[in-house]
């Protein structure tokens, strides 16, 4: 009887062990399902996207790196003054050397050429141009009876244009020079001349007649 009871207990233990081994391990902790991995994949967007909620400016602190060549546009409150030079390298008067004019007047004017020499033709401002006289130098003997001061006179086709007082020395000679900040303007076909018996050099430059 005792042997029968022992065999019965051994059979019951084997049955319980077999039942335990037949249950899947995952079933003991509950059905958790398969493992799933989610990645951030950009999705295509069609149609109109409203980005009006973003601010017009964004404050940035620290160093900012720029890749490539940026385009910079500067808007000035007041336009900066510019002076056209008509092409070519500008000289100290803001004009190319080809526009500079050098005259010798006695009393009509002839053009002096670069490097020396001159022409026998009375100078006249070319068509489409205007001559701006900026500097005048004179030296001559005053004719006839004179006082302590003479007057250098510059004329245009229509008459008197400018004059410059000049002291006369004991021998009757007078000389001087003047720089004209705004200049004397002569139009196409015109030319400066001096008063009788006077001689002077004049310098200036040509600009478009506008």
NORRAMO-V740770 format. One record per run of one state. SS is the DSSP state (alpha for helix, beta for strand, coil for the rest). FROM is the first residue (numbers start at 1). TO is the last residue. If there is no record, write none. Layout:
ss/from/to
SS/FROM/TO
SS/FROM/TO
//
This chain:
ss/from/to
coil/1/1
alpha/2/21
coil/22/24
alpha/25/28
coil/29/89
beta/90/90
coil/91/95
beta/96/96
alpha/97/99
beta/100/105
coil/106/108
beta/109/112
coil/113/117
beta/118/122
coil/123/128
beta/129/141
coil/142/148
beta/149/156
coil/157/158
beta/159/168
coil/169/172
beta/173/186
coil/187/192
beta/193/194
coil/195/199
beta/200/208
coil/209/210
//
